[in-house]
Amino acid sequence: MNLFRLDASILPGTSTSAELADLAEAEWTAAHPGATITRRHLAAEPLPADAWTSATTAGFTPEADRTPQQREALGLAAALADELRHADAAIFAVPMYNFGVSQHFKTWADLVIAGAGPTDPLLADKPAVLITTIGGGYGPGTPRDGWDHSSPYLQRILGDVWQAELTFIKRELTLAASNPAMEALRDLAEQQHAEAQAAARDAGKALADR
């Protein structure tokens, strides 16, 4: 068994998304002791920002004419795609930044698509847990309802393009404990935190059962 885990938080030491991913992973590991876990932390070890351009343009360049940078980028893209292809299950911990998807995740996803092609269902019939955390509140009825442009993209790539059997966990209001302007929301934030923790454990158990 091989679990693929991806993290994208820029604050690994205090990551709220990693906390939930750890809970899900612990349940999977308890059911599969000694199994392989392939890890990729996109913020701690960022991918080259220009690799996608090199990999993509290489596809339109005769092999004999490709530059060393293009060949290296193609090799990286293929390796990233293979990490997903060889996984039996996956956990993705991807916070929202500036109302959108993390630039680290976008670079990674673009490279995977360059390595596998735009229609390869890399995670077809494989269970996956997507965890996303958000500092404020963006739900229906809030002033910023509709400003979360990260979650739909993540679900589209993982669930629709790569066809993972996706369980989605979202925790909002992560900044309530430290932001004085959000003091009135702290009880709600604690409730949502507890619910997200329970959901992560349940998702990890379901992941292990598959």
N, C-alpha and C positions, 0 to 999 in steps of 0.2 A: 504494500500500500504506500502511496505517495501523496502527501498533502502539500499543496502549493500555498504559501502565504505571502501576501504583498502588503506592505505598509507605505504610507505616503505622508505621514505627519512630519512637519518641520521641527517639532519639539519632542523627540523620541523619549526623553526622560519624564515628561509629564503628559504624554499623549492620551487623550480621552478615547480616541478610536482604538489605540493599541490595548488599552485596558479591557475593552469589550472583546477585542479579537483574542486576547489572552484567555479569557473565560471560555470562548468557543473552542479554541485550540486545546485547552486542558481537557475538555470533554472528549474530543477526538483522540487525543493521545492516551487517555485512560483506557479507551476501547482498543487502541492499536499500539501497545507498548513496543518500542523498538522499531517502529515504522519510520520511513524516510520523510523528512520535512524539508522542502526546498523553500528558502526564504529569499525575498528580495525587498530591500528597503530603499525606496526611490529617493528619499530625502537624504538619508545618511550616505548613500552611494549613488548620486545622481547620474543619469545617463547623459551622454554628450548631446547638447541641444541641436547640433548640426547633423547628427547621425541620420535622422529621418530623411533630410534633403539628399544626402549622399546615397542612401539606400534606394530612395525612390528614383532618382535620376539614373542610378545604375541600371534600373529596369529598362530604360530606354537607350542604353548604351551597349554596343556590341561588347562581348566579354573581353576580347583582346584589347579594347580601347578603354576599359575601366581604370580609374585611378586607384592607387593604393587605399585612399580614403573610402572610395566606393566599395571596394572589396571588403574592407574591414567592417563597414557599416552593414553590408549584406550578411556577413557572418554573425554580427551581433543580433541583427533582426531575426535571423533563423534560430539562433540560440534562445532568444526570448520566447519565440513561438513554441519551440520544443519544450520549454518548461511547462507551458500550459498543456500541450499535447500529451505529455507523459504523466500528468497529474490524474489522480483518481478523485480528488476533492480539492476545494479551494476556499480560502478565506481572504477577503479584500478589506482593508481598513483604510478608508480614504476620506479625510476631512474636506469640508467645503472651505475654499478661500476666495474672498472678494466676489462672492455670489456665484462662483463658478467652480469647475473642476480644477483640481491641483494641476499646475503646469507639469509637475513631475509625472503624474499619472497620464496626462495627455501625450507627453513625449513617449512614454512607455507604450501606450496603446497604439500610437501611430507606428512605432517600430514593429510591434507585433503584427500589425496588419501588413506592413511592408514585407515581413518575413513569411507570413502565411497566406497572404492574399486577402482581398476584402470580403470574401464570402466563405472562408473556411470556418466551419462551426467547431472551433477548437475545444469547446467545453460541452459539446452535445452529450446529453444523458449523464452529465456529471453534476453532483450537488455542489453548490457554492453558497457561501454566506457573504453578503455585502454589508459592511458596517460603515455608516457615515455619521460624522458628528458636526454640529453647527453651533456657533457661539450664541446666536440670537434665536428669535422665533419667527418662523416663516409659514406657519400653518394657515388654514382658512380663517378669515376674519381678522388676522393680524395686519398691521400697517404694511408689512413687506410680504404679504401673500403673493406668491408667484415670482419672488426674487431668487429662489433657489434654482439656479440653472445647472447645478452639479448633479443632483440625484437623477433627473431624467436621462442625462447623458450616460451616467454610469450604468443605469439599468438597460439602456439601449445597447451599449457595447457588450456588456457581459451576458445579458439575457437574450437579446434579439439577434445580435450579430454572431456571438460565439455560442449562443443557445444553451447556456448553463441553466440548470434547474435552481433558480435563484431564490434565496431567502433574504429579504431586505430588512435591515434594522437601522433606524434613524434615531439619534439622540440630539435634541435641540437644547438651547439655553445653557450650554456648557460654560458660558462666561458669567452666569448669574452670581456665582459665589464670590467672584473677584471684582465685579463691576458695580460700584455704588448705585449707578443709575438703574440697575436691574434688581435692586434689593427686594422689591415687592414680588418678584417672580421666583424667589429662592425656594419657597416650599414646592412650587410646581416643578422647578428644575430638579429638586431632590426626588420627587415622585417619578419624573421621567427617567432619571438616572437609574433608579431601582428597577423600573420596568424594562429598561434597555439591558441591564445586567441579567435579569431573568430571561429575556428573549435571547441573549447571547448564549447562555447556558443551554437553553432548549434547542437552539439552532445547532450548537456543537454536538449535542446528543443525537439529533436527527442526522447530522452529517456523518457521525460515526456509524449509525445504524445502516447507512447505505453502503 
